[in-house]
Structures are given as C-alpha cells and as structure tokens.
Amino acid sequence: MIGRFPLLAMTLGLIGIVFSPAKLHAAVVADPAYGFTGSSQFAWSLAYACVLIVSSYAAGLPEVPRRPGQIVAASIVAPATAAIGVSLAQLALGDALLPRFVVFGTAAVAAPWLVHSVVLRDGR
C-alpha cells in the first residue's frame, strides 16, 4: 500500500504543472491577454489535468514501477498519452481547446515530476 503523501504530491503537482502555463498563456503570451478563470481555458485545463492524473495512475504511478527503467518509461508514457488524448480531442472538436504551449509544455515538465513522485514514495 502506498502512503498518501506521494500520491497527493503527484496529483497536486500535476494540477500545478497544467495550470501554471495555462495562466501564463492567458496573462502574458496571448494577445490580447484574457482572464484565465473566466474563460473556457480554465475548464479545459482542469479536464487536461484530470486526464493527466488518470493516465499517470493508469501507468501505475507513483506505486507500481520498481526498476529505474520502468519508472522513467511510465513517467514518459503517462504525459505523452494525456497530450495525445487532448490533441485528438482538439482535432475531433475542430477547435483549439488549449494552446500547444500548454499541452506540450505540460507534458515536458510532467515527466520529471512523475519520476520525482516515485522517488518520494521510495525515499531515495
């Protein structure tokens, strides 16, 4: 059985990893800037965070992987799966639900965070 802290750290970290670039995009990158919480970007960011958390948990993180290779593989597969899923949803709906900056930036930052979550679990 896994302790609560690594799972909580993984979950809260992934939420922060999704919302940080989304908020940055709304305030700085987008021209003109827009209110993040009042836009559809907030809801889609929340949905993306949920997909990322579910795909991470489905990959067995932070509990299952035992060897370093398994940890790294699961930590890459989970955010890649979530990014592909959101990208396919955007294609199917014909609308840019989230900027690519948010989707792929999140995937790049989430992988090291997931490795860190497993390290928290093992106390290494």
Salt bridges, closest charged atoms under 4 A:
ASP122 OD1 - ARG121 NE 2.50
ASP122 OD2 - ARG124 NH2 2.59
